[in-house]
Structure formats: C-alpha cells, structure tokens
Amino acid sequence: MVSTFSPLALLAPRPFRLLALGGCFLVLTAFTLPVSAGEPLSPVPDVGIDQHLNAQVPLELNFRDETGRGVRLGDYLGSKPVILVFAYYRCPMLCPLVLDGVVKSLRVLSFDAGEQFAVVVVSFAADEAPTLAAAKKEQIVRQYARPGAAAGWHFLTGEEAAIARLTQTVGFRYAYDGKHRQYAHAAGIVVLTPQGRIARYFYGIEFAPRDLRLGLVEAAVDKIGTVADQLLLLCYHYDPTAGKYTTLTLSALRVGGAMTVVALGTFIVIAGRRDKMRKGA
C-alpha cells in the first residue's frame, strides 16, 4: 500500500511533522479496518459475457411478446440479422443505459429497424409481465423516432427455462441479488445472422455506429450495405477480445495500394487520349 506521507514533512517544524504522521496513521487505519464489524464482504457475483461465436441460438424457444401473444424466437429470424439485447424492464440502472446506447447508435445509421434488421429485447427476469415489455417498447420506439419502428423492435418475456437456455447459449451470465432485489449482470449486445447464429458481440453501454453497421453488414452476408461498407470491412477486422472492429493495417495498405493503382491507371489513360487529340489537331 502506498503511504500518503511525504518526505518533505521531515523538513517541517516538529508540530507539523507530528500532524503529518498522525494523518498518515488515520489514513492507514481507515484502509485496514473492516467495512462493518462482524459482517463479511459480499461475494462477487458470477456475471459476465462469454463469447460463443457461431453458436446457433435455439429457434424453438417460446416467449411472449409485448402484447402477451405466444411467439417463438425463430419468428424474428430467417430474413434479416437481429440485434439481441438482454435487459429486464424494471432495471433501475444498467439496462436503460444499454437500450439508450443502442437507440443512439441506430439513429445514426441509414439502416432502419424492421427493414434491414430487427431488434429483439429479452427480459431475463422470469417474473416480468408483457405489460412491462409494452411500456418499455413504447418508450424506446418513441425515442428511436422513425416511421414503422414498432415493426422492428420486439420486447419479450418468458419462463425461467427458456430464459436460462437462451442466456447460456449466448454466454450471458447474470445473478439475482436478493438483498437489493436487483439483478447483477454485464452490459453488451449480440448480433445474430438471419439463420440465428451468433455473429458479433459488442460490450458496454455505448456502441460505435461504425461497428454496429459493419456487424450488421457482415451478419447479413452481403444482403445489406454498400460498396463502401465492403471496402471498410477490408480495412477493419473484428477483435473478439475487445468486442469491436479495429484497423487491419495490411488490408488497409492493400486497399490503399489498389486505389492508387486505379487512380494512376485512369490518369495515364486520360493523359494518353489528350496527347493523341493534340497530335491529331
């Protein structure tokens, strides 16, 4: 442990040296005393996100949508990539921040939820009812503020068995804190392919629009995106440890070199034609 005592205190008059030594003693005592006498520290809950890239999510799992209608997870897959978000609707802290981060990133993209992709939010609290899901959907759709957004955002609740199987497949670990009546959990989202395979993980409560766009383009297997997106994918690669896209220097150099060759070739052709036109004149 690093002491807060400074050697300069030895140069001070005796009363000040005593005061400094006393302050150091108090600081060290504060760090060494238990938080509460006779009360052990709470164990760290087993929470986190383990990446299971390319794993197949169980499409047959049954849930309830925000209207209370019974649905299968596979109902939202098959034609477009899906952003999967785990969030319980009564969460007072982290879940609203994750959803807010998703909305902010998606509002930057030219892609529209319901058209090029879908968002499926699954509550991992088995006691939550569809009414809570409906209230959360209304809030998020209003925040997303795009025409037809309701068709692209889905908020599900389900039984403990279905929730446990889905979270275990994805690698989302959470724990219930009975003392505070809250769930301890990590923050992040998952991108699924149209077939329901896990394509990408993104961590935190803020998601770079570029990363999210590239993740959706890759998951869609060239069914969405532009030529510019394909060029970006040559310059960036997905880093599983960081949960984001990072610059791939070699590919960037190749793309830059190819573009330079094309530009030089175009210049040579134009210059040659101009030279012929001058000679002909």
N, C-alpha and C positions, 0 to 999 in steps of 0.2 A: 504494500500500500504506500502511496506517495504522501509524505507529510507535507502540510501546508506551512511548516516552519521555514523561514528564510535565514541563511547565514548572515544576512545584513543585520538581523536582530542582535547579533553578538556585538555589533559596533554601537548599539544604542545604549543609553544610560541604564543602570541596573533596574529601576522600576519598570521601564519599558520591556527589558528582557524578561522579567518575571511575568508581565502581562502577555507577552508573545508565547512563552512556554505554557502558560495557563490556557490560552486559546487553542494551542495545538492539542493539549490534553483533552479539552472538551470535544474537539472535532474527532479525535481518535476514539473517544468513548462513545460518541454518537454512532460511529460506524460499526463498532464492535458489539453494542448492546442488542439483544433480540428485539424484533419489532413489537412483540407483545409477550410478556412473561407467561410462560406455560402454554402458549399457543403455537404449534408448529406451522411452518410456512406451507402454503397450499402447493401441491404438486403441479408441475407444468402439464397441462392437458395435451393429449396426443392429437394435435391438429396439424394440418399442412396439406399440400397438394403434391401427389406423386404422379409424374408423367407416365401415362400408358399410351404412348403414341401408336397409332394404327390399330388400337383395340376397337372392337365392334361393340357399340352400346346395344343393350337388349331392346329391340324394337317392339317386342310384345308386351312390355310393361304397361300396366293400367294406371291411369291417373284421372283426375277430374280437372276440367278447365275452369275458367273464371265464372262460367255460368252454372257450374255444378254438373255438366254433362260428362259422362264417362268417355275417355279418349285413350288411345294407345300412343306411346311415344313415337311409333313409326308413322302416325298420321301426319307428323310435321316434317317428315323426311321423304326422300325419293326424287325430288326435282331440283332442290336448291340447297346450298350449305346452310347450316344452322349455328348460331351463336348460343351456346348453352351456358346459363348462369344459375348458380346455386345461391339462393337468398331466401331467408324466411321473412315473412311480411311484417312481423312485429319487432324486428330487429331495431334497436334504438341507435345503433352506431354505424357498424361497418357495412352492412348490406345496402342501406340507402346510398352510401358513398360509392359502392361498386356500380350500382344501377345508374347513378348520376354520371359516373365516368363513362359508362357505355353510351349513354344518350349523347353526351357532349362529343364523343368521338364520332358517332354515327351521323350526327348533324353536319359534320364537316364533309362527309363522303357524298359523292354523287349517286351512289347506290341507295336504293330505297328498301326499307324493311317491308316484306310482303311481295316484292318484285324480284330482286336479285338474291335475297337471303331472307331468313326468318330468325327471330329471337325467341327462345324458349326459356322461361324462368321457372325453376322448380324449387318449391319450398322443401327444406329438409326437416321441417317441424311437422310431424305427423298429426298434431292436434289442430293445425290451422285449417280453416274452412274456406270454401270458394268465395265467400263474401269478402274475406280479406284480400284474396287474389284479385277480385273485381275492383276493389278500391285502389289497389296498387297499380293495376293496369290503367285505370282511368287517369291516375296521376302521371304515369310515365308517358302514355300516349299524348296527353296534353303538353307535356314537356318536350317530346320529340317533335310535335307540331308539323307533321307532314300529311298530306292527303292520303287516305287509305291506310294510315298507320295501324289501326286496330286489327287489320287483317295480317299484319306482320309480327305483332307482339302477342305472345301467349304466356299466361301465368297459371301454373299448375299446382295442385296439391295432391297428396296421395297417402297411401298406407305405409306403415313403417317398413314392411318387407320390400316393397317396390323402391322406396327411397334408398334403403340400405344397399340393394343390389346395384342401383344406378350409380350411387356415390362411390361404391367400392370399385366398380368397373372403371370409372373415370379417375379414381385416385384421390377423391376429395374426402379428407378426414376432418371430422368435427366432434365436439363433445359438449354435453349439456352440463352447465354449471348450476347445480341446484340451489346453491347459496344465493346467487344473484338472479336466478331464474332467467338465464340467458344462455345462448349457445356460443361456445368458443370455436372459431373457425378461421380459415385463411381467406385471403382475398384474391380472386382471379376469375378468368372466364375461359371457356373452351370453344374451339371452332370444330364443327363436325362436317364431314363430307356429306353430299346428298344421300349416300348409302348408309350413313350413320357411323363412319369410322372417325376416330379421334385424329384430327389433323394438326392442331396447334393449341398451345396453352399460352395465355398472357396473364402475367401476375400484377397484383396491385389494385389500386383504385382509379388510376389514370392510364389510359391506353392510347398510344400514339396512333392517330388516324392512318398514317402510312402503314404501320404494322398491321392494323386491323384490315385495311384494304388488301394488302398483299396476302394476308392469311385467308381471306375470303376468296381471292382470285385463285390461289393455289388449291384450296379445298374444292372449288368448283370445277377444277380440271379444264381450264380454258373456256368454260362456258360463259363467263362474265369477264369484264375488264377490257382494256385496250392494248394496243401495241406498246404504248408507253409503260403499262403495267408489266408486260413481259420483259421489257428492257430493264426495268427496275429489279425484277426477280433475278436477272443475270448479274446485277451488281450487288444484291443483298442475299444473304442466306440466313435461315432460321437457326438461332442458337438455343437449343433446348435448356441449357443451364441458366440462361438469362431470361428465357421466355419472351424473346423479341428478335427482330431482324437486325443483323449487323452487316456492315460493309464487307463484301468479299473482294479484297484488293485485286487478286488475279483476274477475276471475272470483270471487274471494273476496268482494268487495263485492257483486257481483250475487247470489250465493247468500245472503249475509247479509241483503241487502235483501229478497229473495224470502221468506226465512224470517220476517222481521219483518212483512211484509205479511200472510202467512198467520196469524201469531200475533195481529195486530191484528184481522184479519177474524174469527177464531174468538172473540176476546174480545167484539167488537161483537155477534155473533150470540147468544152466551150471555147477555150483558147485556140484549139486546132481549127474549129469551124470559123472563128473570126479571122484567123490567118488566111484560110482558103478564100474567104469572101474578099479580103483585101487584095489578094493576088489576082482574083478574078476581075476585080474592078480595074 
